[in-house]
Amino acid sequence: MVSPAATGFLLKECSAPRSFGEPAYDPIIDERHVRANRAAMFEPDQEIAQLEKSLVEINLLVSRQTARIERLAEKGGDTTQAKAVLRGLKEVLEYFRTQQRMILDTLEQG
C-alpha cells in the first residue's frame, strides 16, 4: 500500500506558508523528489521475495477457507459468510499476483 506521503498528498496539504517565515513547499518539486526516492528504494529481489511469501500465505488461507466451507456444507451449516470471506481472499490473492506480474514486467523491460 502506498502511503499518503509517497503520493504527495501530504505535501500538497502543506503547500501553505509555514510559520516563522519558512517558505512553502513546492508540491511539484516535492512530488518529483518523492518519486525519485521511491524509484531508488525499489529493490526488486526483496519485493519479489516478499510477494512470493505473501502468495504462499494467501494460498494457504484460501485452502483453509475452502475446507471450512466444505465442512460447513457437509453439516448443513450456512456457508454465506464463509464464501464471502473466500471471495475476499481470492481478491487479495489476485492483487498480489498482479503486483508480482508488474514487478516482473518492469524487470524484463529494464
C-alpha positions as CSV (number, residue, x, y, z in Angstrom):
1,M,0.0,0.0,0.0
2,V,1.3,3.4,-0.9
3,S,1.4,5.9,2.0
4,P,-0.2,9.3,1.6
5,A,3.3,10.9,1.9
6,A,4.6,8.8,-1.0
7,T,1.8,10.0,-3.3
8,G,2.4,13.7,-2.5
9,F,-0.9,14.0,-0.7
10,L,0.6,15.4,2.5
11,L,3.0,17.6,0.5
12,K,0.1,19.2,-1.3
13,E,-1.7,19.9,2.0
14,C,1.4,21.5,3.3
15,S,1.7,24.0,0.5
16,A,0.6,27.0,2.6
17,P,3.4,29.1,4.0
18,R,4.7,27.7,7.3
19,S,5.3,29.6,10.5
20,F,8.4,31.7,11.4
21,G,8.8,32.8,7.8
22,E,9.7,29.4,6.3
23,P,8.9,29.1,2.6
24,A,6.0,27.0,1.4
25,Y,6.7,23.6,-0.1
26,D,6.5,23.4,-3.9
27,P,4.3,20.3,-4.4
28,I,5.6,19.7,-7.9
29,I,9.2,19.6,-6.8
30,D,8.4,17.6,-3.7
31,E,6.4,15.0,-5.7
32,R,9.3,14.6,-8.1
33,H,11.6,14.1,-5.2
34,V,9.3,11.5,-3.6
35,R,9.1,9.6,-7.0
36,A,12.8,9.7,-7.5
37,N,13.5,8.4,-3.9
38,R,10.8,5.7,-4.3
39,A,12.4,4.5,-7.6
40,A,15.9,4.5,-5.9
41,M,14.5,2.5,-3.0
42,F,12.9,-0.2,-5.2
43,E,14.7,-3.5,-4.6
44,P,13.1,-6.0,-7.0
45,D,14.6,-9.1,-5.4
46,Q,13.3,-8.1,-2.0
47,E,9.9,-7.2,-3.5
48,I,9.6,-10.5,-5.3
49,A,10.6,-12.5,-2.3
50,Q,8.0,-10.7,-0.1
51,L,5.3,-11.2,-2.8
52,E,6.1,-14.9,-3.1
53,K,5.9,-15.3,0.7
54,S,2.6,-13.4,0.7
55,L,1.2,-15.6,-2.2
56,V,2.1,-18.8,-0.3
57,E,0.4,-17.5,2.9
58,I,-2.7,-16.3,1.0
59,N,-2.9,-19.6,-0.9
60,L,-2.9,-21.4,2.4
61,L,-5.7,-19.2,3.7
62,V,-7.7,-19.9,0.6
63,S,-7.2,-23.7,1.1
64,R,-8.2,-23.5,4.7
65,Q,-11.3,-21.4,3.9
66,T,-12.3,-23.8,1.1
67,A,-12.0,-26.7,3.6
68,R,-14.1,-24.8,6.2
69,I,-16.8,-24.2,3.6
70,E,-16.9,-27.9,2.7
71,R,-17.2,-28.8,6.4
72,L,-20.0,-26.3,6.9
73,A,-21.8,-27.6,3.9
74,E,-21.5,-31.2,5.0
75,K,-23.0,-30.3,8.4
76,G,-25.8,-28.4,6.7
77,G,-24.5,-25.1,8.0
78,D,-24.8,-21.6,6.5
79,T,-21.9,-21.0,4.2
80,T,-22.8,-17.4,3.2
81,Q,-20.3,-15.6,5.3
82,A,-17.6,-18.2,4.8
83,K,-18.0,-17.8,1.0
84,A,-17.8,-14.0,1.3
85,V,-14.5,-14.4,3.2
86,L,-13.2,-16.8,0.5
87,R,-14.1,-14.2,-2.3
88,G,-12.2,-11.6,-0.4
89,L,-9.2,-13.8,0.0
90,K,-9.3,-14.6,-3.7
91,E,-9.4,-10.8,-4.5
92,V,-6.3,-10.3,-2.3
93,L,-4.6,-13.2,-4.0
94,E,-5.3,-11.7,-7.4
95,Y,-4.0,-8.3,-6.2
96,F,-0.7,-9.9,-5.2
97,R,-0.4,-11.8,-8.4
98,T,-1.0,-8.6,-10.3
99,Q,1.8,-6.9,-8.3
100,Q,4.1,-9.8,-9.0
101,R,3.4,-9.6,-12.7
102,M,4.0,-5.8,-12.7
103,I,7.4,-6.2,-11.0
104,L,8.4,-9.0,-13.3
105,D,7.4,-7.0,-16.3
106,T,9.4,-4.0,-15.0
107,L,12.4,-6.2,-14.5
108,E,12.1,-7.5,-18.1
109,Q,11.9,-4.0,-19.5
110,G,14.7,-2.5,-17.5
